Amino acid sequence: MSTTLANELGARGITVNAVAPGATRTATNGAFFEAPGLAERIAGMTALDRLGGPDDIADVVAFLASDAARWITGQVIDASGGLFLGPRA
């Protein structure tokens, strides 16, 4: 959908992107990550070895909304800390 909308709205100077967050601990879903060993297991699957937080995702969104991202459109930005990049050596 982001590519279709970006193509449709680009001539009007509108960029369209999507953010795909990974495992992100928030006040709303914090209890989910309290299951024994779950947070550690998921964190171990990320390249950055931790769960994300609301600020991690908000910073990506703020960047995309800024003029610094004016040449980025039609993209899905992975904001997962490197979740599922494959096994670490």
KESE-660069 format. One record per residue: residue in one letter; z, y, x of N, C-alpha, C, O in turn. Coordinates in nm, 4 decimals, decimal comma. Example, Ala and Ser with C-alpha at 12.3 -4.5 7.8 and 13.67 -1.06 7.14 Angstrom:
REM KESE-660069
<timar resn="A" n_zz="0,7800" n_yy="-0,5690" n_xx="1,3190" ca_zz="0,7800" ca_yy="-0,4500" ca_xx="1,2300" c_zz="0,7800" c_yy="-0,3300" c_xx="1,3200" o_zz="0,8465" o_yy="-0,3319" o_xx="1,4236"/>
<timar resn="S" n_zz="0,7080" n_yy="-0,2250" n_xx="1,2850" ca_zz="0,7140" ca_yy="-0,1060" ca_xx="1,3670" c_zz="0,7870" c_yy="0,0030" c_xx="1,2900" o_zz="0,8039" o_yy="0,1138" o_xx="1,3409"/>
//
This chain:
REM KESE-660069
<timar resn="M" n_zz="0,0000" n_yy="-0,1186" n_xx="0,0818" ca_zz="0,0000" ca_yy="0,0000" ca_xx="0,0000" c_zz="0,0000" c_yy="0,1262" c_xx="0,0870" o_zz="-0,0633" o_yy="0,2260" o_xx="0,0523"/>
<timar resn="S" n_zz="0,0719" n_yy="0,1211" n_xx="0,2010" ca_zz="0,0756" ca_yy="0,2412" ca_xx="0,2857" c_zz="-0,0627" c_yy="0,2738" c_xx="0,3408" o_zz="-0,0968" o_yy="0,3912" o_xx="0,3553"/>
<timar resn="T" n_zz="-0,1422" n_yy="0,1728" n_xx="0,3716" ca_zz="-0,2761" ca_yy="0,2018" ca_xx="0,4239" c_zz="-0,3659" c_yy="0,2612" c_xx="0,3154" o_zz="-0,4426" o_yy="0,3536" o_xx="0,3423"/>
<timar resn="T" n_zz="-0,3568" n_yy="0,2099" n_xx="0,1959" ca_zz="-0,4381" ca_yy="0,2617" ca_xx="0,0865" c_zz="-0,4007" c_yy="0,4062" c_xx="0,0547" o_zz="-0,4882" o_yy="0,4917" o_xx="0,0409"/>
<timar resn="L" n_zz="-0,2709" n_yy="0,4332" n_xx="0,0433" ca_zz="-0,2268" ca_yy="0,5694" ca_xx="0,0136" c_zz="-0,2566" c_yy="0,6646" c_xx="0,1290" o_zz="-0,2940" o_yy="0,7797" o_xx="0,1065"/>
<timar resn="A" n_zz="-0,2402" n_yy="0,6174" n_xx="0,2523" ca_zz="-0,2704" ca_yy="0,7026" ca_xx="0,3677" c_zz="-0,4167" c_yy="0,7425" c_xx="0,3673" o_zz="-0,4499" o_yy="0,8575" o_xx="0,3959"/>
<timar resn="N" n_zz="-0,5036" n_yy="0,6494" n_xx="0,3355" ca_zz="-0,6469" ca_yy="0,6758" ca_xx="0,3303" c_zz="-0,6803" c_yy="0,7730" c_xx="0,2169" o_zz="-0,7653" o_yy="0,8607" o_xx="0,2317"/>
<timar resn="E" n_zz="-0,6130" n_yy="0,7560" n_xx="0,1058" ca_zz="-0,6384" ca_yy="0,8398" ca_xx="-0,0113" c_zz="-0,5849" c_yy="0,9820" c_xx="0,0061" o_zz="-0,6479" o_yy="1,0774" o_xx="-0,0394"/>
<timar resn="L" n_zz="-0,4712" n_yy="0,9970" n_xx="0,0704" ca_zz="-0,4039" ca_yy="1,1268" ca_xx="0,0781" c_zz="-0,4235" c_yy="1,2001" c_xx="0,2098" o_zz="-0,3860" o_yy="1,3167" o_xx="0,2221"/>
<timar resn="G" n_zz="-0,4812" n_yy="1,1336" n_xx="0,3075" ca_zz="-0,4970" ca_yy="1,1927" ca_xx="0,4403" c_zz="-0,5740" c_yy="1,3233" c_xx="0,4417" o_zz="-0,5373" o_yy="1,4148" o_xx="0,5154"/>
<timar resn="A" n_zz="-0,6787" n_yy="1,3346" n_xx="0,3632" ca_zz="-0,7583" ca_yy="1,4573" ca_xx="0,3602" c_zz="-0,6777" c_yy="1,5771" c_xx="0,3109" o_zz="-0,7159" o_yy="1,6920" o_xx="0,3334"/>
<timar resn="R" n_zz="-0,5664" n_yy="1,5498" n_xx="0,2437" ca_zz="-0,4779" ca_yy="1,6571" ca_xx="0,1959" c_zz="-0,3666" c_yy="1,6861" c_xx="0,2958" o_zz="-0,2761" o_yy="1,7646" o_xx="0,2676"/>
<timar resn="G" n_zz="-0,3736" n_yy="1,6228" n_xx="0,4123" ca_zz="-0,2728" ca_yy="1,6457" ca_xx="0,5155" c_zz="-0,1438" c_yy="1,5698" c_xx="0,4927" o_zz="-0,0404" o_yy="1,6044" o_xx="0,5497"/>
<timar resn="I" n_zz="-0,1487" n_yy="1,4665" n_xx="0,4097" ca_zz="-0,0298" ca_yy="1,3879" ca_xx="0,3771" c_zz="-0,0356" c_yy="1,2566" c_xx="0,4541" o_zz="-0,1338" o_yy="1,1828" o_xx="0,4457"/>
<timar resn="T" n_zz="0,0698" n_yy="1,2285" n_xx="0,5284" ca_zz="0,0802" ca_yy="1,1001" ca_xx="0,5965" c_zz="0,1656" c_yy="1,0063" c_xx="0,5122" o_zz="0,2590" o_yy="1,0491" o_xx="0,4443"/>
<timar resn="V" n_zz="0,1325" n_yy="0,8791" n_xx="0,5176" ca_zz="0,2059" ca_yy="0,7778" ca_xx="0,4414" c_zz="0,2381" c_yy="0,6627" c_xx="0,5352" o_zz="0,1485" o_yy="0,6042" o_xx="0,5961"/>
<timar resn="N" n_zz="0,3646" n_yy="0,6310" n_xx="0,5466" ca_zz="0,4099" ca_yy="0,5202" ca_xx="0,6299" c_zz="0,5209" c_yy="0,4467" c_xx="0,5574" o_zz="0,5794" o_yy="0,4991" o_xx="0,4626"/>
<timar resn="A" n_zz="0,5493" n_yy="0,3276" n_xx="0,6011" ca_zz="0,6591" ca_yy="0,2492" ca_xx="0,5457" c_zz="0,7510" c_yy="0,2091" c_xx="0,6603" o_zz="0,7070" o_yy="0,1936" o_xx="0,7742"/>
<timar resn="V" n_zz="0,8781" n_yy="0,1927" n_xx="0,6291" ca_zz="0,9765" ca_yy="0,1474" ca_xx="0,7270" c_zz="1,0264" c_yy="0,0107" c_xx="0,6820" o_zz="1,0678" o_yy="-0,0067" o_xx="0,5674"/>
<timar resn="A" n_zz="1,0221" n_yy="-0,0865" n_xx="0,7738" ca_zz="1,0679" ca_yy="-0,2223" ca_xx="0,7453" c_zz="1,1954" c_yy="-0,2476" c_xx="0,8255" o_zz="1,1890" o_yy="-0,2889" o_xx="0,9413"/>
<timar resn="P" n_zz="1,3110" n_yy="-0,2229" n_xx="0,7641" ca_zz="1,4360" ca_yy="-0,2436" ca_xx="0,8369" c_zz="1,4680" c_yy="-0,3922" c_xx="0,8510" o_zz="1,4272" o_yy="-0,4746" o_xx="0,7692"/>
<timar resn="G" n_zz="1,5407" n_yy="-0,4233" n_xx="0,9550" ca_zz="1,5900" ca_yy="-0,5587" ca_xx="0,9728" c_zz="1,7290" c_yy="-0,5693" c_xx="0,9124" o_zz="1,7627" o_yy="-0,4974" o_xx="0,8183"/>
<timar resn="A" n_zz="1,8081" n_yy="-0,6581" n_xx="0,9666" ca_zz="1,9452" ca_yy="-0,6762" ca_xx="0,9192" c_zz="2,0244" c_yy="-0,5494" c_xx="0,9486" o_zz="2,0474" o_yy="-0,5146" o_xx="1,0645"/>
<timar resn="T" n_zz="2,0653" n_yy="-0,4816" n_xx="0,8434" ca_zz="2,1323" ca_yy="-0,3527" ca_xx="0,8559" c_zz="2,2626" c_yy="-0,3571" c_xx="0,7781" o_zz="2,2627" o_yy="-0,3775" o_xx="0,6567"/>
<timar resn="R" n_zz="2,3725" n_yy="-0,3382" n_xx="0,8475" ca_zz="2,5030" ca_yy="-0,3398" ca_xx="0,7814" c_zz="2,5297" c_yy="-0,2023" c_xx="0,7203" o_zz="2,5256" o_yy="-0,1006" o_xx="0,7895"/>
<timar resn="T" n_zz="2,5569" n_yy="-0,2008" n_xx="0,5909" ca_zz="2,5882" ca_yy="-0,0770" ca_xx="0,5206" c_zz="2,7202" c_yy="-0,0934" c_xx="0,4463" o_zz="2,7778" o_yy="-0,2021" o_xx="0,4435"/>
<timar resn="A" n_zz="2,7668" n_yy="0,0140" n_xx="0,3869" ca_zz="2,8897" ca_yy="0,0065" ca_xx="0,3075" c_zz="2,8707" c_yy="-0,0849" c_xx="0,1871" o_zz="2,9654" o_yy="-0,1496" o_xx="0,1423"/>
<timar resn="T" n_zz="2,7510" n_yy="-0,0903" n_xx="0,1356" ca_zz="2,7223" ca_yy="-0,1711" ca_xx="0,0170" c_zz="2,7134" c_yy="-0,3200" c_xx="0,0470" o_zz="2,7609" o_yy="-0,4015" o_xx="-0,0322"/>
<timar resn="N" n_zz="2,6532" n_yy="-0,3574" n_xx="0,1606" ca_zz="2,6333" ca_yy="-0,5001" ca_xx="0,1880" c_zz="2,7249" c_yy="-0,5537" c_xx="0,2980" o_zz="2,7061" o_yy="-0,6663" o_xx="0,3441"/>
<timar resn="G" n_zz="2,8217" n_yy="-0,4763" n_xx="0,3398" ca_zz="2,9105" ca_yy="-0,5169" ca_xx="0,4495" c_zz="2,9780" c_yy="-0,6514" c_xx="0,4284" o_zz="2,9964" o_yy="-0,7273" o_xx="0,5236"/>
<timar resn="A" n_zz="3,0149" n_yy="-0,6814" n_xx="0,3049" ca_zz="3,0822" ca_yy="-0,8088" ca_xx="0,2769" c_zz="2,9924" c_yy="-0,9276" c_xx="0,3072" o_zz="3,0412" o_yy="-1,0336" o_xx="0,3463"/>
<timar resn="F" n_zz="2,8632" n_yy="-0,9115" n_xx="0,2900" ca_zz="2,7686" ca_yy="-1,0190" ca_xx="0,3198" c_zz="2,7799" c_yy="-1,0632" c_xx="0,4653" o_zz="2,7724" o_yy="-1,1823" o_xx="0,4954"/>
<timar resn="F" n_zz="2,7978" n_yy="-0,9679" n_xx="0,5542" ca_zz="2,8034" ca_yy="-0,9976" ca_xx="0,6974" c_zz="2,9408" c_yy="-1,0478" c_xx="0,7430" o_zz="2,9602" o_yy="-1,0763" o_xx="0,8611"/>
<timar resn="E" n_zz="3,0353" n_yy="-1,0585" n_xx="0,6505" ca_zz="3,1679" ca_yy="-1,1097" ca_xx="0,6852" c_zz="3,1749" c_yy="-1,2617" c_xx="0,6841" o_zz="3,2762" o_yy="-1,3191" o_xx="0,7240"/>
<timar resn="A" n_zz="3,0699" n_yy="-1,3267" n_xx="0,6395" ca_zz="3,0676" ca_yy="-1,4735" ca_xx="0,6444" c_zz="3,0846" c_yy="-1,5154" c_xx="0,7903" o_zz="3,0204" o_yy="-1,4585" o_xx="0,8786"/>
<timar resn="P" n_zz="3,1697" n_yy="-1,6133" n_xx="0,8162" ca_zz="3,1991" ca_yy="-1,6505" ca_xx="0,9546" c_zz="3,0741" c_yy="-1,6770" c_xx="1,0390" o_zz="2,9929" o_yy="-1,7636" o_xx="1,0064"/>
<timar resn="G" n_zz="3,0605" n_yy="-1,6019" n_xx="1,1466" ca_zz="2,9540" ca_yy="-1,6220" ca_xx="1,2431" c_zz="2,8185" c_yy="-1,5641" c_xx="1,2053" o_zz="2,7273" o_yy="-1,5634" o_xx="1,2880"/>
<timar resn="L" n_zz="2,8029" n_yy="-1,5153" n_xx="1,0823" ca_zz="2,6711" ca_yy="-1,4689" ca_xx="1,0373" c_zz="2,6245" c_yy="-1,3455" c_xx="1,1139" o_zz="2,5117" o_yy="-1,3425" o_xx="1,1630"/>
<timar resn="A" n_zz="2,7084" n_yy="-1,2451" n_xx="1,1245" ca_zz="2,6689" ca_yy="-1,1220" ca_xx="1,1942" c_zz="2,6309" c_yy="-1,1523" c_xx="1,3390" o_zz="2,5315" o_yy="-1,1000" o_xx="1,3894"/>
<timar resn="E" n_zz="2,7084" n_yy="-1,2354" n_xx="1,4050" ca_zz="2,6793" ca_yy="-1,2705" ca_xx="1,5442" c_zz="2,5483" c_yy="-1,3479" c_xx="1,5562" o_zz="2,4707" o_yy="-1,3274" o_xx="1,6495"/>
<timar resn="R" n_zz="2,5257" n_yy="-1,4368" n_xx="1,4607" ca_zz="2,4031" ca_yy="-1,5175" ca_xx="1,4643" c_zz="2,2792" c_yy="-1,4297" c_xx="1,4460" o_zz="2,1814" o_yy="-1,4432" o_xx="1,5195"/>
<timar resn="I" n_zz="2,2842" n_yy="-1,3405" n_xx="1,3480" ca_zz="2,1702" ca_yy="-1,2511" ca_xx="1,3252" c_zz="2,1536" c_yy="-1,1554" c_xx="1,4424" o_zz="2,0415" o_yy="-1,1334" o_xx="1,4883"/>
<timar resn="A" n_zz="2,2623" n_yy="-1,0984" n_xx="1,4913" ca_zz="2,2547" ca_yy="-1,0073" ca_xx="1,6060" c_zz="2,1918" c_yy="-1,0779" c_xx="1,7259" o_zz="2,1153" o_yy="-1,0168" o_xx="1,8005"/>
<timar resn="G" n_zz="2,2231" n_yy="-1,2044" n_xx="1,7447" ca_zz="2,1678" ca_yy="-1,2813" ca_xx="1,8548" c_zz="2,0185" c_yy="-1,3068" c_xx="1,8423" o_zz="1,9539" o_yy="-1,3466" o_xx="1,9392"/>
<timar resn="M" n_zz="1,9632" n_yy="-1,2841" n_xx="1,7234" ca_zz="1,8200" ca_yy="-1,3020" ca_xx="1,7019" c_zz="1,7426" c_yy="-1,1720" c_xx="1,7263" o_zz="1,6198" o_yy="-1,1707" o_xx="1,7175"/>
<timar resn="T" n_zz="1,8130" n_yy="-1,0638" n_xx="1,7566" ca_zz="1,7463" ca_yy="-0,9363" ca_xx="1,7821" c_zz="1,7380" c_yy="-0,9110" c_xx="1,9320" o_zz="1,8227" o_yy="-0,9568" o_xx="2,0087"/>
<timar resn="A" n_zz="1,6360" n_yy="-0,8385" n_xx="1,9721" ca_zz="1,6209" ca_yy="-0,8043" ca_xx="2,1145" c_zz="1,7337" c_yy="-0,7128" c_xx="2,1607" o_zz="1,7691" o_yy="-0,7126" o_xx="2,2786"/>
<timar resn="L" n_zz="1,7904" n_yy="-0,6350" n_xx="2,0686" ca_zz="1,8963" ca_yy="-0,5404" ca_xx="2,1048" c_zz="2,0360" c_yy="-0,5989" c_xx="2,0877" o_zz="2,1353" o_yy="-0,5312" o_xx="2,1142"/>
<timar resn="D" n_zz="2,0441" n_yy="-0,7230" n_xx="2,0439" ca_zz="2,1697" ca_yy="-0,7986" ca_xx="2,0349" c_zz="2,2753" c_yy="-0,7326" c_xx="1,9467" o_zz="2,3943" o_yy="-0,7347" o_xx="1,9784"/>
<timar resn="R" n_zz="2,2308" n_yy="-0,6742" n_xx="1,8361" ca_zz="2,3263" ca_yy="-0,6158" ca_xx="1,7412" c_zz="2,2604" c_yy="-0,5988" c_xx="1,6055" o_zz="2,1379" o_yy="-0,6009" o_xx="1,5931"/>
<timar resn="L" n_zz="2,3441" n_yy="-0,5820" n_xx="1,5040" ca_zz="2,2943" ca_yy="-0,5466" ca_xx="1,3718" c_zz="2,2642" c_yy="-0,3973" c_xx="1,3703" o_zz="2,3223" o_yy="-0,3205" o_xx="1,4469"/>
<timar resn="G" n_zz="2,1746" n_yy="-0,3578" n_xx="1,2839" ca_zz="2,1471" ca_yy="-0,2162" ca_xx="1,2674" c_zz="2,2493" c_yy="-0,1523" c_xx="1,1756" o_zz="2,3234" o_yy="-0,2202" o_xx="1,1045"/>
<timar resn="G" n_zz="2,2512" n_yy="-0,0220" n_xx="1,1790" ca_zz="2,3349" ca_yy="0,0555" ca_xx="1,0892" c_zz="2,2498" c_yy="0,1573" c_xx="1,0163" o_zz="2,1336" o_yy="0,1776" o_xx="1,0516"/>
<timar resn="P" n_zz="2,3055" n_yy="0,2211" n_xx="0,9156" ca_zz="2,2296" ca_yy="0,3196" ca_xx="0,8399" c_zz="2,1674" c_yy="0,4291" c_xx="0,9283" o_zz="2,0558" o_yy="0,4738" o_xx="0,9016"/>
<timar resn="D" n_zz="2,2379" n_yy="0,4715" n_xx="1,0314" ca_zz="2,1841" ca_yy="0,5756" ca_xx="1,1198" c_zz="2,0602" c_yy="0,5287" c_xx="1,1947" o_zz="1,9709" o_yy="0,6088" o_xx="1,2224"/>
<timar resn="D" n_zz="2,0536" n_yy="0,4003" n_xx="1,2277" ca_zz="1,9365" ca_yy="0,3470" ca_xx="1,2976" c_zz="1,8114" c_yy="0,3630" c_xx="1,2114" o_zz="1,7056" o_yy="0,4018" o_xx="1,2608"/>
<timar resn="I" n_zz="1,8243" n_yy="0,3332" n_xx="1,0841" ca_zz="1,7105" ca_yy="0,3434" ca_xx="0,9936" c_zz="1,6822" c_yy="0,4897" c_xx="0,9599" o_zz="1,5665" o_yy="0,5313" o_xx="0,9551"/>
<timar resn="A" n_zz="1,7868" n_yy="0,5665" n_xx="0,9369" ca_zz="1,7701" ca_yy="0,7080" ca_xx="0,9033" c_zz="1,6980" c_yy="0,7833" c_xx="1,0146" o_zz="1,6176" o_yy="0,8722" o_xx="0,9865"/>
<timar resn="D" n_zz="1,7250" n_yy="0,7494" n_xx="1,1391" ca_zz="1,6584" ca_yy="0,8170" ca_xx="1,2507" c_zz="1,5083" c_yy="0,7880" c_xx="1,2535" o_zz="1,4287" o_yy="0,8757" o_xx="1,2872"/>
<timar resn="V" n_zz="1,4699" n_yy="0,6661" n_xx="1,2186" ca_zz="1,3276" ca_yy="0,6317" ca_xx="1,2121" c_zz="1,2605" c_yy="0,7105" c_xx="1,0995" o_zz="1,1518" o_yy="0,7654" o_xx="1,1174"/>
<timar resn="V" n_zz="1,3253" n_yy="0,7155" n_xx="0,9850" ca_zz="1,2710" ca_yy="0,7899" ca_xx="0,8712" c_zz="1,2614" c_yy="0,9388" c_xx="0,9048" o_zz="1,1615" o_yy="1,0034" o_xx="0,8733"/>
<timar resn="A" n_zz="1,3653" n_yy="0,9932" n_xx="0,9689" ca_zz="1,3633" ca_yy="1,1353" ca_xx="1,0069" c_zz="1,2489" c_yy="1,1637" c_xx="1,1034" o_zz="1,1827" o_yy="1,2669" o_xx="1,0921"/>
<timar resn="F" n_zz="1,2252" n_yy="1,0741" n_xx="1,1971" ca_zz="1,1129" ca_yy="1,0924" ca_xx="1,2894" c_zz="0,9812" c_yy="1,0944" c_xx="1,2131" o_zz="0,8980" o_yy="1,1826" o_xx="1,2347"/>
<timar resn="L" n_zz="0,9618" n_yy="0,9974" n_xx="1,1237" ca_zz="0,8364" ca_yy="0,9910" ca_xx="1,0490" c_zz="0,8168" c_yy="1,1133" c_xx="0,9592" o_zz="0,7033" o_yy="1,1527" o_xx="0,9322"/>
<timar resn="A" n_zz="0,9250" n_yy="1,1726" n_xx="0,9136" ca_zz="0,9165" ca_yy="1,2922" ca_xx="0,8297" c_zz="0,8989" c_yy="1,4189" c_xx="0,9127" o_zz="0,8708" o_yy="1,5252" o_xx="0,8574"/>
<timar resn="S" n_zz="0,9148" n_yy="1,4093" n_xx="1,0439" ca_zz="0,9052" ca_yy="1,5272" ca_xx="1,1301" c_zz="0,7614" c_yy="1,5534" c_xx="1,1720" o_zz="0,6740" o_yy="1,4679" o_xx="1,1575"/>
<timar resn="D" n_zz="0,7390" n_yy="1,6725" n_xx="1,2238" ca_zz="0,6065" ca_yy="1,7090" ca_xx="1,2728" c_zz="0,5668" c_yy="1,6252" c_xx="1,3945" o_zz="0,4482" o_yy="1,6122" o_xx="1,4250"/>
<timar resn="A" n_zz="0,6646" n_yy="1,5692" n_xx="1,4632" ca_zz="0,6344" ca_yy="1,4858" ca_xx="1,5804" c_zz="0,5542" c_yy="1,3609" c_xx="1,5425" o_zz="0,4875" o_yy="1,3018" o_xx="1,6273"/>
<timar resn="A" n_zz="0,5608" n_yy="1,3213" n_xx="1,4165" ca_zz="0,4894" ca_yy="1,2015" ca_xx="1,3708" c_zz="0,3626" c_yy="1,2370" c_xx="1,2927" o_zz="0,3106" o_yy="1,1548" o_xx="1,2172"/>
<timar resn="R" n_zz="0,3141" n_yy="1,3574" n_xx="1,3109" ca_zz="0,2005" ca_yy="1,4062" ca_xx="1,2321" c_zz="0,0729" c_yy="1,3245" c_xx="1,2481" o_zz="-0,0156" o_yy="1,3337" o_xx="1,1631"/>
<timar resn="W" n_zz="0,0606" n_yy="1,2457" n_xx="1,3533" ca_zz="-0,0608" ca_yy="1,1688" ca_xx="1,3799" c_zz="-0,0418" c_yy="1,0210" c_xx="1,3477" o_zz="-0,1272" o_yy="0,9384" o_xx="1,3797"/>
<timar resn="I" n_zz="0,0684" n_yy="0,9887" n_xx="1,2853" ca_zz="0,0977" ca_yy="0,8502" ca_xx="1,2468" c_zz="0,0812" c_yy="0,8397" c_xx="1,0958" o_zz="0,1479" o_yy="0,9109" o_xx="1,0207"/>
<timar resn="T" n_zz="-0,0063" n_yy="0,7524" n_xx="1,0520" ca_zz="-0,0242" ca_yy="0,7315" ca_xx="0,9084" c_zz="-0,0774" c_yy="0,5913" c_xx="0,8824" o_zz="-0,1481" o_yy="0,5332" o_xx="0,9648"/>
<timar resn="G" n_zz="-0,0417" n_yy="0,5389" n_xx="0,7664" ca_zz="-0,0878" ca_yy="0,4061" ca_xx="0,7267" c_zz="-0,0188" c_yy="0,2925" c_xx="0,7999" o_zz="-0,0718" o_yy="0,1817" o_xx="0,8068"/>
<timar resn="Q" n_zz="0,0977" n_yy="0,3188" n_xx="0,8541" ca_zz="0,1661" ca_yy="0,2185" ca_xx="0,9358" c_zz="0,2906" c_yy="0,1640" c_xx="0,8671" o_zz="0,3510" o_yy="0,2300" o_xx="0,7824"/>
<timar resn="V" n_zz="0,3270" n_yy="0,0444" n_xx="0,9046" ca_zz="0,4564" ca_yy="-0,0131" ca_xx="0,8686" c_zz="0,5349" c_yy="-0,0195" c_xx="0,9991" o_zz="0,4992" o_yy="-0,0932" o_xx="1,0909"/>
<timar resn="I" n_zz="0,6413" n_yy="0,0579" n_xx="1,0058" ca_zz="0,7221" ca_yy="0,0669" ca_xx="1,1275" c_zz="0,8352" c_yy="-0,0346" c_xx="1,1201" o_zz="0,9200" o_yy="-0,0281" o_xx="1,0311"/>
<timar resn="D" n_zz="0,8357" n_yy="-0,1274" n_xx="1,2132" ca_zz="0,9415" ca_yy="-0,2278" ca_xx="1,2218" c_zz="1,0649" c_yy="-0,1611" c_xx="1,2824" o_zz="1,0631" o_yy="-0,1176" o_xx="1,3975"/>
<timar resn="A" n_zz="1,1711" n_yy="-0,1538" n_xx="1,2039" ca_zz="1,2969" ca_yy="-0,0952" ca_xx="1,2506" c_zz="1,4046" c_yy="-0,2027" c_xx="1,2429" o_zz="1,5045" o_yy="-0,1887" o_xx="1,1723"/>
<timar resn="S" n_zz="1,3815" n_yy="-0,3103" n_xx="1,3176" ca_zz="1,4689" ca_yy="-0,4270" ca_xx="1,3076" c_zz="1,5454" c_yy="-0,4560" c_xx="1,4363" o_zz="1,6173" o_yy="-0,5555" o_xx="1,4445"/>
<timar resn="G" n_zz="1,5304" n_yy="-0,3704" n_xx="1,5359" ca_zz="1,5961" ca_yy="-0,3985" ca_xx="1,6632" c_zz="1,5330" c_yy="-0,5159" c_xx="1,7361" o_zz="1,5934" o_yy="-0,5741" o_xx="1,8262"/>
<timar resn="G" n_zz="1,4117" n_yy="-0,5499" n_xx="1,6968" ca_zz="1,3424" ca_yy="-0,6610" ca_xx="1,7617" c_zz="1,3752" c_yy="-0,7962" c_xx="1,7016" o_zz="1,3697" o_yy="-0,8980" o_xx="1,7707"/>
<timar resn="L" n_zz="1,4094" n_yy="-0,7983" n_xx="1,5730" ca_zz="1,4372" ca_yy="-0,9249" ca_xx="1,5048" c_zz="1,3103" c_yy="-1,0086" c_xx="1,5007" o_zz="1,2032" o_yy="-0,9581" o_xx="1,4673"/>
<timar resn="F" n_zz="1,3221" n_yy="-1,1347" n_xx="1,5341" ca_zz="1,2118" ca_yy="-1,2317" ca_xx="1,5299" c_zz="1,1017" c_yy="-1,2061" c_xx="1,6321" o_zz="0,9865" o_yy="-1,2419" o_xx="1,6075"/>
<timar resn="L" n_zz="1,1334" n_yy="-1,1460" n_xx="1,7443" ca_zz="1,0332" ca_yy="-1,1317" ca_xx="1,8504" c_zz="1,0126" c_yy="-1,2632" c_xx="1,9247" o_zz="0,9170" o_yy="-1,2791" o_xx="2,0005"/>
<timar resn="G" n_zz="1,1012" n_yy="-1,3540" n_xx="1,9022" ca_zz="1,0933" ca_yy="-1,4826" ca_xx="1,9711" c_zz="1,2154" c_yy="-1,5019" c_xx="2,0565" o_zz="1,2969" o_yy="-1,4106" o_xx="2,0706"/>
<timar resn="P" n_zz="1,2293" n_yy="-1,6191" n_xx="2,1136" ca_zz="1,3479" ca_yy="-1,6474" ca_xx="2,1953" c_zz="1,3530" c_yy="-1,5589" c_xx="2,3188" o_zz="1,2512" o_yy="-1,5282" o_xx="2,3808"/>
<timar resn="R" n_zz="1,4751" n_yy="-1,5191" n_xx="2,3520" ca_zz="1,4954" ca_yy="-1,4416" ca_xx="2,4741" c_zz="1,5129" c_yy="-1,5378" c_xx="2,5903" o_zz="1,5742" o_yy="-1,6438" o_xx="2,5773"/>
<timar resn="A" n_zz="1,4585" n_yy="-1,4989" n_xx="2,7024" ca_zz="1,4677" ca_yy="-1,5852" ca_xx="2,8213" c_zz="1,6056" c_yy="-1,5824" c_xx="2,8816" o_zz="1,6304" o_yy="-1,6491" o_xx="2,9820"/>
//
